[in-house]
């Protein structure tokens, strides 16, 4: 039977993507594990590996195709003894947008990709498979016909117990659910808050004379960033708290640590800590010291996270990435520094895997290197907070009746008032300030 190669889901929230490049052509023999294509989303470019072996019989989605839906059939793989005539006719070009339905007089034989074991899965590649990813990370194994029937009947296929091989859901399982009235998929609950998209493209352009501007179409990244920021500002009740932190002790500690760094064979230091590395560590420890602030609003509940997964905003051409430093409270400054440098390099070429920039409970946005003194950042859903870091500058201050100078930075905490109230946010900033001004606390 022919094998459908489908558009993979690079993340649980991915709905469509761009087929950037084919590494194989029709007629090529493909072995399991061969890289066959590059897939792009708004955030990442990832390689797709073949799961089964066979001859590539037909490519249905050409290079550069945008808006290809997850689980759409992008190519057909022929097994031993099969030829192109076994594929059948594909008369409608729109079929690249969704899995083709079997014709009434001739059903297309489809074989699902073999599932991988947990030990075989990697973080850098996505296997072509007919089975979408559930919210829990588990996979649904079902025949295409069973999926189509379930979809048409508005049945949540994840609630069905399969009777096929390896628990695969087949046609009779779905028909049994329809007959016996097992749980039907609930309709999505619409938010009572209307999210405005603003003025239309035509309305905006009508305000300006033709020829006085250059119009550049938004790519996937810019579109998603715009949607998420609009959603964040219109649905999350932000409030802001600002505090001043003295950096003199931190700068001294940083200089001493960097001076002690061992040299490599070229005579260069093996590491060089930045002020931002200390900030990430201090914020991670703050989330542990004030655990009620390590929170995410989840509609009918609040999630209190046990570890400090801190996202760090990284600017890239056309948008923004927020790679996450996992369990940052348990990592050394040197580990944090190396991880952030690696993220920054790979973010600029869109080589981050989805698990590297999704999740987390809080984030840090540092514009100090641009000379920005103070700003308030927009919360990145579903985070409960985001810390905005301004530049360090020399300031005059009074202490014990004496006039002194020192280096200070302004820090603004944006909070989701549904999960973190004002008093809690103030406690978090107080704990953060103490660690920044006494960096030895981070090493205890």
C-alpha positions in Angstrom: 0.0 0.0 0.0 1.2 3.5 -0.7 2.3 5.6 2.3 1.2 9.2 2.8 3.9 11.6 3.9 2.1 14.4 5.8 2.9 17.9 7.0 4.3 17.4 10.5 3.4 19.5 13.5 6.5 21.2 14.8 4.7 22.2 18.0 1.4 21.5 19.7 0.0 24.9 18.5 1.2 24.8 14.9 -1.6 24.8 12.4 0.2 25.4 9.1 3.7 26.0 7.8 5.8 26.5 4.7 7.5 23.7 2.8 10.7 25.5 2.2 12.8 22.8 0.4 12.7 19.3 -0.8 16.0 17.3 -0.4 14.7 14.5 -2.6 12.9 14.2 -6.0 10.3 11.9 -7.5 11.8 8.5 -8.2 14.4 8.6 -5.4 14.7 5.7 -3.1 14.3 6.8 0.5 15.5 5.0 3.6 14.1 5.5 7.1 16.0 8.4 8.7 16.8 10.2 5.5 16.2 14.0 5.6 13.6 14.6 2.9 12.5 18.2 3.4 12.8 21.5 5.4 9.7 22.9 7.0 9.4 26.5 8.2 7.0 28.1 10.7 7.0 31.6 12.0 9.6 30.6 14.6 11.7 27.8 13.3 13.1 25.9 10.3 13.4 22.2 10.9 14.4 19.1 9.0 11.9 16.3 8.3 13.1 12.7 8.3 11.5 9.8 6.6 10.1 7.1 8.9 9.5 4.4 6.3 11.5 3.4 3.2 10.4 3.3 -0.4 10.4 5.2 -3.6 9.1 8.8 -3.7 6.2 8.3 -6.1 4.8 11.8 -6.2 5.4 15.3 -4.6 2.1 17.0 -4.0 3.4 20.2 -2.4 6.1 22.0 -4.3 9.0 24.0 -2.6 8.0 27.4 -1.3 4.4 26.5 -0.7 3.0 28.5 2.2 0.0 27.8 4.4 0.3 24.1 4.2 -2.0 22.6 6.9 -0.7 20.2 9.5 -1.5 16.6 8.5 -1.9 17.6 4.8 -0.5 15.0 2.5 2.7 16.5 0.9 4.0 13.4 -0.9 3.3 9.8 -1.6 5.8 7.0 -0.9 5.7 3.8 -2.8 6.5 0.5 -1.2 8.2 -2.4 -2.8 6.4 -3.6 -5.9 4.3 -0.5 -6.3 4.5 2.1 -9.1 3.2 5.6 -9.8 -0.1 4.2 -11.2 -0.9 2.9 -7.7 -1.2 6.5 -6.4 -4.4 7.2 -8.3 -5.6 10.5 -9.7 -5.3 13.8 -7.7 -7.5 16.2 -9.6 -7.9 19.1 -7.2 -4.9 21.2 -6.4 -6.5 22.3 -3.2 -5.9 18.8 -1.8 -2.5 20.0 -0.6 -4.3 21.9 2.1 -5.9 18.9 3.7 -5.8 15.2 3.7 -7.6 13.9 0.5 -10.8 12.1 1.0 -11.2 8.6 -0.6 -13.2 8.7 -3.8 -16.6 7.0 -3.6 -15.7 4.4 -6.2 -12.1 3.9 -5.3 -10.5 4.2 -1.9 -6.9 5.3 -1.6 -4.9 2.8 0.4 -3.0 4.6 3.1 -0.4 3.3 5.5 0.6 5.4 8.6 4.2 6.0 9.4 5.6 3.7 12.0 5.5 5.2 15.5 8.9 5.9 17.2 9.8 4.9 20.7 10.6 7.5 23.2 14.3 6.6 23.0 14.3 7.1 19.3 12.8 10.6 19.3 15.1 13.6 18.9 14.6 17.3 19.6 16.1 18.6 16.4 14.0 16.6 13.9 10.3 16.0 13.3 9.2 12.7 11.9 6.6 12.6 9.1 3.5 10.9 10.6 -0.2 10.8 10.1 -0.8 11.2 13.9 -1.2 14.6 15.4 0.2 15.5 18.8 -2.2 15.8 21.8 -1.9 18.5 24.4 -0.4 15.9 26.8 2.3 15.1 24.3 0.9 11.6 23.5 0.0 10.6 19.9 -3.3 9.4 18.5 -3.0 6.4 16.2 -6.0 6.2 13.9 -6.8 5.3 10.3 -7.5 8.2 7.9 -11.0 7.0 7.4 -11.6 6.9 11.1 -10.3 10.4 11.4 -12.6 11.7 8.6 -15.7 10.1 10.1 -14.9 11.4 13.6 -14.3 14.9 12.2 -17.6 14.9 10.3 -19.4 13.7 13.4 -17.7 16.3 15.6 -16.2 13.6 17.8 -13.0 14.1 19.8 -11.0 11.1 18.5 -8.7 11.2 21.5 -11.6 9.9 23.7 -12.0 6.8 21.6 -10.4 3.5 22.5 -8.9 1.8 19.5 -9.4 -1.9 18.7 -6.9 -2.1 15.9 -3.2 -3.2 16.0 -1.3 -1.4 18.8 -4.6 0.3 19.9 -5.1 2.0 16.5 -8.5 3.6 16.1 -10.3 2.2 13.1 -13.7 2.8 11.4 -15.7 0.5 13.6 -14.5 2.2 16.8 -15.8 5.6 15.6 -19.1 4.1 14.4 -19.5 2.5 17.8 -19.0 5.9 19.5 -21.6 7.5 17.2 -24.1 4.7 17.9 -23.6 4.5 21.7 -23.3 8.2 22.3 -19.9 8.5 23.9 -18.5 12.0 24.8 -18.8 14.4 21.9 -16.2 17.1 21.5 -17.3 20.3 23.1 -17.6 23.4 21.0 -14.9 26.0 21.7 -15.9 28.6 24.3 -15.6 32.0 22.7 -14.0 34.7 24.8 -16.3 37.5 26.0 -13.5 39.9 25.1 -13.5 41.1 21.5 -10.0 41.4 20.2 -9.7 44.2 17.7 -7.5 43.9 14.7 -7.4 47.7 14.1 -7.7 49.5 10.8 -7.7 47.5 7.6 -4.9 47.5 5.2 -6.9 49.6 2.7 -8.0 52.1 5.4 -4.5 52.7 6.4 -3.1 53.1 2.9 -5.9 55.5 2.0 -4.4 58.0 4.5 -1.2 58.3 2.5 -0.5 59.4 -1.1 0.5 56.6 -3.4 4.3 56.6 -4.0 5.2 58.1 -0.7 5.7 54.7 1.0 7.1 51.3 0.4 4.8 48.4 1.3 6.4 45.2 2.6 4.2 42.2 3.3 4.4 40.8 6.8 6.0 37.4 7.1 4.8 34.6 9.4 6.9 35.7 12.3 5.8 39.3 12.2 2.2 38.3 11.9 2.3 36.0 14.9 4.2 38.5 17.0 1.5 41.1 16.2 -1.3 38.8 17.0 0.2 37.7 20.3 1.0 41.2 21.4 -2.4 42.4 20.5 -4.0 39.5 22.4 -1.7 40.2 25.4 -2.5 43.9 25.7 -6.2 43.4 25.2 -6.8 40.3 27.3 -4.2 40.5 30.1 -4.6 43.2 32.8 -1.1 44.5 33.0 0.3 46.6 35.8 3.8 47.8 36.3 6.3 48.2 39.2 9.7 49.9 38.9 12.6 49.7 41.2 16.2 51.0 41.1 19.1 48.5 41.7 22.7 49.4 42.4 25.2 47.5 40.3 28.6 48.3 41.8 29.0 45.0 43.8 27.7 43.0 40.8 30.1 44.7 38.4 33.0 44.0 40.8 32.0 40.3 41.1 31.6 40.0 37.4 35.1 41.4 36.7 36.7 39.1 39.3 35.0 36.0 37.9 35.9 36.9 34.3 39.5 37.6 35.3 39.7 34.1 36.8 38.4 32.3 33.7 40.9 29.7 32.3 42.4 30.4 28.9 42.0 28.1 25.9 44.8 27.1 23.5 44.5 30.4 21.7 45.0 32.3 24.9 41.4 33.6 25.1 39.1 33.2 28.1 36.9 30.1 28.0 34.0 32.2 29.2 32.9 35.8 29.7 29.9 36.5 31.9 27.6 39.4 31.1 25.5 41.5 33.4 22.5 39.8 31.8 23.7 36.4 33.0 23.6 37.6 36.6 20.1 39.1 36.0 18.7 35.7 34.7 20.2 33.9 37.7 18.9 36.5 40.1 15.4 36.4 38.6 15.3 32.6 38.6 16.2 32.5 42.3 13.6 35.2 43.0 10.9 33.0 41.5 12.0 30.3 44.0 12.2 32.7 46.9 8.7 34.1 46.1 7.0 31.0 44.6 3.6 32.6 44.5 4.9 34.8 41.8 6.1 31.9 39.7 2.6 31.6 38.3 0.6 31.3 35.1 -3.0 32.2 34.7 -4.9 29.2 33.3 -8.5 30.4 33.1 -10.3 28.6 35.9 -7.0 28.0 37.9 -3.5 29.4 38.5 -0.5 27.2 37.8 2.3 27.5 40.4 5.6 26.3 38.8 8.1 24.3 40.8 11.1 25.3 38.7 12.2 28.6 37.3 12.0 28.4 33.5 13.0 31.9 32.4 12.5 33.0 28.9 15.1 35.6 27.5 13.9 37.9 24.7 16.2 37.8 21.7 15.7 40.2 18.8 16.0 38.8 15.3 15.3 40.4 11.9 11.6 40.7 11.6 10.6 39.7 15.0 11.5 38.2 18.4 12.3 34.9 20.0 12.0 34.0 23.7 14.1 30.9 24.2 13.7 29.4 27.7 16.5 28.7 30.1 15.1 25.7 31.9 15.5 25.3 35.7 17.8 28.4 35.7 17.8 28.4 39.5 19.9 25.2 39.5 22.4 26.3 36.8 25.7 28.1 37.3 26.3 31.5 35.9 28.7 30.0 33.4 26.0 27.5 32.3 23.4 30.2 31.9 25.9 32.3 29.9 26.7 29.5 27.5 23.1 28.5 27.0 22.0 32.1 26.2 24.8 32.6 23.7 23.9 29.4 21.9 20.2 30.4 21.8 21.1 33.9 20.5 23.2 32.4 17.6 20.7 29.8 16.6 17.7 32.2 16.9 19.1 34.5 14.3 19.1 31.6 11.7 15.8 30.2 13.0 17.4 27.0 14.1 15.7 26.8 17.5 13.5 23.8 18.1 9.9 24.5 19.4 10.6 23.1 22.8 13.4 25.6 23.2 11.2 28.7 22.9 7.8 27.5 24.2 6.7 27.4 27.8 8.2 29.1 30.8 6.5 31.1 33.5 8.3 34.4 33.3 10.6 36.3 30.9 13.3 39.0 30.8 13.7 41.7 28.2 17.0 43.6 28.4 17.4 46.8 26.3 20.2 48.2 28.4 22.7 47.6 25.7 20.8 50.1 23.5 21.0 52.8 26.2 17.3 52.6 27.1 17.0 53.8 30.6 13.5 52.5 31.5 10.6 50.7 29.7 7.7 48.5 30.4 7.5 45.2 28.5 4.4 43.4 27.2 3.7 40.0 28.9 4.3 37.0 26.6 1.3 34.7 27.1 1.0 32.4 29.1 3.7 34.0 31.3 2.6 35.7 34.5 5.3 38.3 34.5 8.1 39.9 32.5 11.1 41.9 33.8 12.3 44.9 31.7 15.9 45.8 32.2 17.2 49.3 31.5 20.8 50.5 31.0 23.3 50.9 33.9 24.3 54.5 34.4 26.3 56.5 37.0 24.1 58.4 39.4 24.6 60.6 42.4 23.0 59.4 45.7 23.1 60.1 49.4 24.1 57.6 52.0 24.5 58.3 55.7 24.6 62.0 55.0 27.3 61.7 52.4 27.0 62.4 48.7 28.3 59.5 46.6 28.2 58.2 43.0 27.4 54.7 41.9 26.1 52.6 38.9 22.3 52.0 38.9 19.8 50.4 36.6 16.0 50.7 36.5 14.0 47.5 36.5 10.3 47.4 35.6 8.2 44.3 36.4 5.0 43.8 34.3 2.5 41.6 36.0 -0.6 39.8 35.0 -2.9 41.1 37.7 -5.1 37.9 37.6 -2.2 35.8 38.9 0.2 38.3 40.5 -1.1 41.2 42.5 0.7 44.4 43.5 1.9 43.3 46.9 3.3 40.1 45.5 5.0 41.9 42.7 6.6 44.3 45.2 7.9 41.3 47.2 9.4 39.8 44.0 11.2 43.1 43.1 12.5 43.4 46.6 14.0 39.9 46.5 15.5 40.6 43.1 17.1 43.9 44.2 18.7 42.3 47.2 20.4 39.6 45.0 21.5 42.1 42.4 23.0 44.4 45.0 24.6 41.4 46.9 25.5 38.9 44.2 27.2 36.6 46.7 23.6 35.6 47.6 23.3 34.0 44.1 26.3 31.7 44.9 25.2 30.6 48.3 
